[in-house]
Every structure is written in structure tokens, then in C-alpha cells.
Amino acid sequence: MGGMKSLDNKRLKELEAENRMSLAQIFKFHFNLFLLPTYV
């Protein structure tokens, strides 16, 4: 039972890391879109 719990926690941490990465990429993408007109 304890083994399953630790496995779930590990998976949760992995998912959190993935979400944080994609959020950062999305933010960067929108930020670039927002800044683009100021350069042109």
C-alpha cells in the first residue's frame, strides 16, 4: 500500500513539472506575440 502511494506522489511531481514547463512555454509564446508589434 505504501509503495503505491510513493509511486503516485512521484507521478504527481512529474505531472506538475510537465505542467510548469508547458505553462512557461505558453507564457513565453504569448509574451513574444505581445512584444512583436512593438519591434516592427
CHARMM-style PDB file with segment names, atoms N, HN, CA, C and O in Angstrom:
ATOM      1  N   MET     1       0.845  -1.203   0.000  1.00  0.00      PROA
ATOM      2  CA  MET     1       0.000   0.000   0.000  1.00  0.00      PROA
ATOM      3  C   MET     1       0.882   1.256   0.000  1.00  0.00      PROA
ATOM      4  O   MET     1       0.648   2.203  -0.751  1.00  0.00      PROA
ATOM      5  N   GLY     2       1.919   1.231   0.880  1.00  0.00      PROA
ATOM      6  HN  GLY     2       2.109   0.462   1.490  1.00  0.00      PROA
ATOM      7  CA  GLY     2       2.819   2.389   0.945  1.00  0.00      PROA
ATOM      8  C   GLY     2       3.575   2.588  -0.358  1.00  0.00      PROA
ATOM      9  O   GLY     2       3.844   3.719  -0.762  1.00  0.00      PROA
ATOM     10  N   GLY     3       3.921   1.472  -1.020  1.00  0.00      PROA
ATOM     11  HN  GLY     3       3.703   0.553  -0.692  1.00  0.00      PROA
ATOM     12  CA  GLY     3       4.649   1.547  -2.284  1.00  0.00      PROA
ATOM     13  C   GLY     3       3.824   2.256  -3.359  1.00  0.00      PROA
ATOM     14  O   GLY     3       4.349   3.061  -4.129  1.00  0.00      PROA
ATOM     15  N   MET     4       2.532   1.947  -3.399  1.00  0.00      PROA
ATOM     16  HN  MET     4       2.105   1.294  -2.773  1.00  0.00      PROA
ATOM     17  CA  MET     4       1.656   2.585  -4.378  1.00  0.00      PROA
ATOM     18  C   MET     4       1.587   4.090  -4.145  1.00  0.00      PROA
ATOM     19  O   MET     4       1.603   4.881  -5.088  1.00  0.00      PROA
ATOM     20  N   LYS     5       1.509   4.471  -2.866  1.00  0.00      PROA
ATOM     21  HN  LYS     5       1.495   3.828  -2.100  1.00  0.00      PROA
ATOM     22  CA  LYS     5       1.383   5.894  -2.535  1.00  0.00      PROA
ATOM     23  C   LYS     5       2.617   6.687  -3.018  1.00  0.00      PROA
ATOM     24  O   LYS     5       2.497   7.771  -3.590  1.00  0.00      PROA
ATOM     25  N   SER     6       3.797   6.108  -2.768  1.00  0.00      PROA
ATOM     26  HN  SER     6       3.894   5.228  -2.304  1.00  0.00      PROA
ATOM     27  CA  SER     6       5.017   6.800  -3.184  1.00  0.00      PROA
ATOM     28  C   SER     6       5.083   6.886  -4.710  1.00  0.00      PROA
ATOM     29  O   SER     6       5.584   7.868  -5.257  1.00  0.00      PROA
ATOM     30  N   LEU     7       4.583   5.868  -5.389  1.00  0.00      PROA
ATOM     31  HN  LEU     7       4.176   5.070  -4.944  1.00  0.00      PROA
ATOM     32  CA  LEU     7       4.547   5.874  -6.848  1.00  0.00      PROA
ATOM     33  C   LEU     7       3.640   6.998  -7.344  1.00  0.00      PROA
ATOM     34  O   LEU     7       3.981   7.717  -8.283  1.00  0.00      PROA
ATOM     35  N   ASP     8       2.476   7.140  -6.697  1.00  0.00      PROA
ATOM     36  HN  ASP     8       2.199   6.555  -5.935  1.00  0.00      PROA
ATOM     37  CA  ASP     8       1.545   8.195  -7.072  1.00  0.00      PROA
ATOM     38  C   ASP     8       2.177   9.570  -6.860  1.00  0.00      PROA
ATOM     39  O   ASP     8       2.052  10.454  -7.708  1.00  0.00      PROA
ATOM     40  N   ASN     9       2.850   9.743  -5.734  1.00  0.00      PROA
ATOM     41  HN  ASN     9       2.951   9.025  -5.045  1.00  0.00      PROA
ATOM     42  CA  ASN     9       3.494  11.022  -5.441  1.00  0.00      PROA
ATOM     43  C   ASN     9       4.543  11.355  -6.501  1.00  0.00      PROA
ATOM     44  O   ASN     9       4.656  12.500  -6.937  1.00  0.00      PROA
ATOM     45  N   LYS    10       5.306  10.346  -6.908  1.00  0.00      PROA
ATOM     46  HN  LYS    10       5.215   9.415  -6.554  1.00  0.00      PROA
ATOM     47  CA  LYS    10       6.333  10.554  -7.930  1.00  0.00      PROA
ATOM     48  C   LYS    10       5.673  10.994  -9.239  1.00  0.00      PROA
ATOM     49  O   LYS    10       6.142  11.923  -9.896  1.00  0.00      PROA
ATOM     50  N   ARG    11       4.596  10.328  -9.604  1.00  0.00      PROA
ATOM     51  HN  ARG    11       4.215   9.573  -9.069  1.00  0.00      PROA
ATOM     52  CA  ARG    11       3.877  10.651 -10.843  1.00  0.00      PROA
ATOM     53  C   ARG    11       3.299  12.064 -10.770  1.00  0.00      PROA
ATOM     54  O   ARG    11       3.351  12.817 -11.742  1.00  0.00      PROA
ATOM     55  N   LEU    12       2.748  12.413  -9.608  1.00  0.00      PROA
ATOM     56  HN  LEU    12       2.706  11.801  -8.818  1.00  0.00      PROA
ATOM     57  CA  LEU    12       2.186  13.750  -9.425  1.00  0.00      PROA
ATOM     58  C   LEU    12       3.251  14.818  -9.616  1.00  0.00      PROA
ATOM     59  O   LEU    12       3.018  15.834 -10.270  1.00  0.00      PROA
ATOM     60  N   LYS    13       4.427  14.576  -9.037  1.00  0.00      PROA
ATOM     61  HN  LYS    13       4.616  13.750  -8.506  1.00  0.00      PROA
ATOM     62  CA  LYS    13       5.525  15.539  -9.177  1.00  0.00      PROA
ATOM     63  C   LYS    13       5.945  15.673 -10.642  1.00  0.00      PROA
ATOM     64  O   LYS    13       6.244  16.771 -11.110  1.00  0.00      PROA
ATOM     65  N   GLU    14       5.966  14.541 -11.363  1.00  0.00      PROA
ATOM     66  HN  GLU    14       5.723  13.649 -10.983  1.00  0.00      PROA
ATOM     67  CA  GLU    14       6.317  14.573 -12.787  1.00  0.00      PROA
ATOM     68  C   GLU    14       5.293  15.381 -13.569  1.00  0.00      PROA
ATOM     69  O   GLU    14       5.655  16.195 -14.417  1.00  0.00      PROA
ATOM     70  N   LEU    15       4.016  15.156 -13.284  1.00  0.00      PROA
ATOM     71  HN  LEU    15       3.721  14.494 -12.595  1.00  0.00      PROA
ATOM     72  CA  LEU    15       2.949  15.889 -13.971  1.00  0.00      PROA
ATOM     73  C   LEU    15       3.041  17.372 -13.663  1.00  0.00      PROA
ATOM     74  O   LEU    15       2.859  18.209 -14.548  1.00  0.00      PROA
ATOM     75  N   GLU    16       3.326  17.700 -12.400  1.00  0.00      PROA
ATOM     76  HN  GLU    16       3.474  17.021 -11.681  1.00  0.00      PROA
ATOM     77  CA  GLU    16       3.472  19.109 -12.007  1.00  0.00      PROA
ATOM     78  C   GLU    16       4.595  19.768 -12.794  1.00  0.00      PROA
ATOM     79  O   GLU    16       4.449  20.888 -13.283  1.00  0.00      PROA
ATOM     80  N   ALA    17       5.713  19.064 -12.911  1.00  0.00      PROA
ATOM     81  HN  ALA    17       5.831  18.154 -12.514  1.00  0.00      PROA
ATOM     82  CA  ALA    17       6.862  19.595 -13.642  1.00  0.00      PROA
ATOM     83  C   ALA    17       6.502  19.809 -15.111  1.00  0.00      PROA
ATOM     84  O   ALA    17       6.863  20.830 -15.697  1.00  0.00      PROA
ATOM     85  N   GLU    18       5.788  18.846 -15.707  1.00  0.00      PROA
ATOM     86  HN  GLU    18       5.495  18.017 -15.231  1.00  0.00      PROA
ATOM     87  CA  GLU    18       5.375  18.966 -17.105  1.00  0.00      PROA
ATOM     88  C   GLU    18       4.449  20.159 -17.285  1.00  0.00      PROA
ATOM     89  O   GLU    18       4.600  20.927 -18.235  1.00  0.00      PROA
ATOM     90  N   ASN    19       3.496  20.317 -16.381  1.00  0.00      PROA
ATOM     91  HN  ASN    19       3.374  19.693 -15.609  1.00  0.00      PROA
ATOM     92  CA  ASN    19       2.565  21.438 -16.466  1.00  0.00      PROA
ATOM     93  C   ASN    19       3.290  22.765 -16.353  1.00  0.00      PROA
ATOM     94  O   ASN    19       2.980  23.714 -17.073  1.00  0.00      PROA
ATOM     95  N   ARG    20       4.269  22.831 -15.436  1.00  0.00      PROA
ATOM     96  HN  ARG    20       4.521  22.060 -14.851  1.00  0.00      PROA
ATOM     97  CA  ARG    20       5.021  24.059 -15.243  1.00  0.00      PROA
ATOM     98  C   ARG    20       5.800  24.405 -16.517  1.00  0.00      PROA
ATOM     99  O   ARG    20       5.879  25.570 -16.909  1.00  0.00      PROA
ATOM    100  N   MET    21       6.374  23.376 -17.160  1.00  0.00      PROA
ATOM    101  HN  MET    21       6.310  22.430 -16.841  1.00  0.00      PROA
ATOM    102  CA  MET    21       7.131  23.586 -18.393  1.00  0.00      PROA
ATOM    103  C   MET    21       6.215  24.130 -19.490  1.00  0.00      PROA
ATOM    104  O   MET    21       6.549  25.123 -20.136  1.00  0.00      PROA
ATOM    105  N   SER    22       5.071  23.491 -19.703  1.00  0.00      PROA
ATOM    106  HN  SER    22       4.800  22.684 -19.178  1.00  0.00      PROA
ATOM    107  CA  SER    22       4.170  23.917 -20.772  1.00  0.00      PROA
ATOM    108  C   SER    22       3.603  25.301 -20.483  1.00  0.00      PROA
ATOM    109  O   SER    22       3.432  26.106 -21.398  1.00  0.00      PROA
ATOM    110  N   LEU    23       3.309  25.581 -19.218  1.00  0.00      PROA
ATOM    111  HN  LEU    23       3.448  24.927 -18.474  1.00  0.00      PROA
ATOM    112  CA  LEU    23       2.813  26.911 -18.851  1.00  0.00      PROA
ATOM    113  C   LEU    23       3.848  27.976 -19.179  1.00  0.00      PROA
ATOM    114  O   LEU    23       3.515  29.037 -19.706  1.00  0.00      PROA
ATOM    115  N   ALA    24       5.105  27.685 -18.863  1.00  0.00      PROA
ATOM    116  HN  ALA    24       5.375  26.822 -18.435  1.00  0.00      PROA
ATOM    117  CA  ALA    24       6.181  28.628 -19.147  1.00  0.00      PROA
ATOM    118  C   ALA    24       6.315  28.842 -20.648  1.00  0.00      PROA
ATOM    119  O   ALA    24       6.519  29.970 -21.097  1.00  0.00      PROA
ATOM    120  N   GLN    25       6.202  27.772 -21.427  1.00  0.00      PROA
ATOM    121  HN  GLN    25       6.036  26.856 -21.062  1.00  0.00      PROA
ATOM    122  CA  GLN    25       6.307  27.880 -22.884  1.00  0.00      PROA
ATOM    123  C   GLN    25       5.151  28.698 -23.443  1.00  0.00      PROA
ATOM    124  O   GLN    25       5.355  29.556 -24.302  1.00  0.00      PROA
ATOM    125  N   ILE    26       3.944  28.439 -22.961  1.00  0.00      PROA
ATOM    126  HN  ILE    26       3.779  27.742 -22.262  1.00  0.00      PROA
ATOM    127  CA  ILE    26       2.766  29.182 -23.407  1.00  0.00      PROA
ATOM    128  C   ILE    26       2.913  30.660 -23.064  1.00  0.00      PROA
ATOM    129  O   ILE    26       2.629  31.529 -23.889  1.00  0.00      PROA
ATOM    130  N   PHE    27       3.359  30.937 -21.843  1.00  0.00      PROA
ATOM    131  HN  PHE    27       3.589  30.231 -21.173  1.00  0.00      PROA
ATOM    132  CA  PHE    27       3.539  32.323 -21.402  1.00  0.00      PROA
ATOM    133  C   PHE    27       4.561  33.031 -22.286  1.00  0.00      PROA
ATOM    134  O   PHE    27       4.351  34.166 -22.713  1.00  0.00      PROA
ATOM    135  N   LYS    28       5.677  32.338 -22.554  1.00  0.00      PROA
ATOM    136  HN  LYS    28       5.848  31.416 -22.207  1.00  0.00      PROA
ATOM    137  CA  LYS    28       6.732  32.918 -23.380  1.00  0.00      PROA
ATOM    138  C   LYS    28       6.202  33.204 -24.785  1.00  0.00      PROA
ATOM    139  O   LYS    28       6.494  34.248 -25.368  1.00  0.00      PROA
ATOM    140  N   PHE    29       5.422  32.267 -25.320  1.00  0.00      PROA
ATOM    141  HN  PHE    29       5.185  31.419 -24.847  1.00  0.00      PROA
ATOM    142  CA  PHE    29       4.854  32.420 -26.654  1.00  0.00      PROA
ATOM    143  C   PHE    29       3.951  33.645 -26.720  1.00  0.00      PROA
ATOM    144  O   PHE    29       4.081  34.463 -27.630  1.00  0.00      PROA
ATOM    145  N   HSD    30       3.035  33.777 -25.760  1.00  0.00      PROA
ATOM    146  HN  HSD    30       2.930  33.112 -25.020  1.00  0.00      PROA
ATOM    147  CA  HSD    30       2.119  34.912 -25.727  1.00  0.00      PROA
ATOM    148  C   HSD    30       2.879  36.215 -25.482  1.00  0.00      PROA
ATOM    149  O   HSD    30       2.533  37.259 -26.036  1.00  0.00      PROA
ATOM    150  N   PHE    31       3.905  36.144 -24.655  1.00  0.00      PROA
ATOM    151  HN  PHE    31       4.185  35.296 -24.205  1.00  0.00      PROA
ATOM    152  CA  PHE    31       4.710  37.325 -24.356  1.00  0.00      PROA
ATOM    153  C   PHE    31       5.393  37.818 -25.629  1.00  0.00      PROA
ATOM    154  O   PHE    31       5.434  39.020 -25.892  1.00  0.00      PROA
ATOM    155  N   ASN    32       5.933  36.875 -26.424  1.00  0.00      PROA
ATOM    156  HN  ASN    32       5.899  35.899 -26.210  1.00  0.00      PROA
ATOM    157  CA  ASN    32       6.571  37.231 -27.695  1.00  0.00      PROA
ATOM    158  C   ASN    32       5.548  37.816 -28.663  1.00  0.00      PROA
ATOM    159  O   ASN    32       5.838  38.791 -29.356  1.00  0.00      PROA
ATOM    160  N   LEU    33       4.370  37.235 -28.716  1.00  0.00      PROA
ATOM    161  HN  LEU    33       4.134  36.443 -28.153  1.00  0.00      PROA
ATOM    162  CA  LEU    33       3.302  37.747 -29.585  1.00  0.00      PROA
ATOM    163  C   LEU    33       2.942  39.176 -29.187  1.00  0.00      PROA
ATOM    164  O   LEU    33       2.693  40.031 -30.036  1.00  0.00      PROA
ATOM    165  N   PHE    34       2.920  39.410 -27.890  1.00  0.00      PROA
ATOM    166  HN  PHE    34       3.122  38.715 -27.200  1.00  0.00      PROA
ATOM    167  CA  PHE    34       2.552  40.717 -27.360  1.00  0.00      PROA
ATOM    168  C   PHE    34       3.626  41.753 -27.682  1.00  0.00      PROA
ATOM    169  O   PHE    34       3.312  42.904 -27.984  1.00  0.00      PROA
ATOM    170  N   LEU    35       4.897  41.341 -27.616  1.00  0.00      PROA
ATOM    171  HN  LEU    35       5.152  40.405 -27.371  1.00  0.00      PROA
ATOM    172  CA  LEU    35       6.004  42.261 -27.856  1.00  0.00      PROA
ATOM    173  C   LEU    35       6.287  42.494 -29.337  1.00  0.00      PROA
ATOM    174  O   LEU    35       6.820  43.535 -29.720  1.00  0.00      PROA
ATOM    175  N   LEU    36       5.927  41.517 -30.164  1.00  0.00      PROA
ATOM    176  HN  LEU    36       5.494  40.670 -29.853  1.00  0.00      PROA
ATOM    177  CA  LEU    36       6.253  41.584 -31.587  1.00  0.00      PROA
ATOM    178  C   LEU    36       5.871  42.914 -32.247  1.00  0.00      PROA
ATOM    179  O   LEU    36       6.715  43.511 -32.914  1.00  0.00      PROA
ATOM    180  N   PRO    37       4.637  43.401 -32.090  1.00  0.00      PROA
ATOM    181  CA  PRO    37       4.262  44.666 -32.758  1.00  0.00      PROA
ATOM    182  C   PRO    37       5.119  45.861 -32.339  1.00  0.00      PROA
ATOM    183  O   PRO    37       5.279  46.804 -33.114  1.00  0.00      PROA
ATOM    184  N   THR    38       5.665  45.835 -31.140  1.00  0.00      PROA
ATOM    185  HN  THR    38       5.535  45.069 -30.510  1.00  0.00      PROA
ATOM    186  CA  THR    38       6.464  46.981 -30.688  1.00  0.00      PROA
ATOM    187  C   THR    38       7.802  47.036 -31.407  1.00  0.00      PROA
ATOM    188  O   THR    38       8.402  48.104 -31.530  1.00  0.00      PROA
ATOM    189  N   TYR    39       8.279  45.862 -31.893  1.00  0.00      PROA
ATOM    190  HN  TYR    39       7.791  44.995 -31.793  1.00  0.00      PROA
ATOM    191  CA  TYR    39       9.555  45.831 -32.608  1.00  0.00      PROA
ATOM    192  C   TYR    39       9.377  46.268 -34.058  1.00  0.00      PROA
ATOM    193  O   TYR    39      10.256  46.918 -34.625  1.00  0.00      PROA
ATOM    194  N   VAL    40       8.248  45.914 -34.657  1.00  0.00      PROA
ATOM    195  HN  VAL    40       7.534  45.386 -34.196  1.00  0.00      PROA
ATOM    196  CA  VAL    40       8.026  46.197 -36.083  1.00  0.00      PROA
ATOM    197  C   VAL    40       7.707  47.681 -36.286  1.00  0.00      PROA
ATOM    198  OT1 VAL    40       7.489  48.117 -37.416  1.00  0.00      PROA
TER     199      VAL     40
END
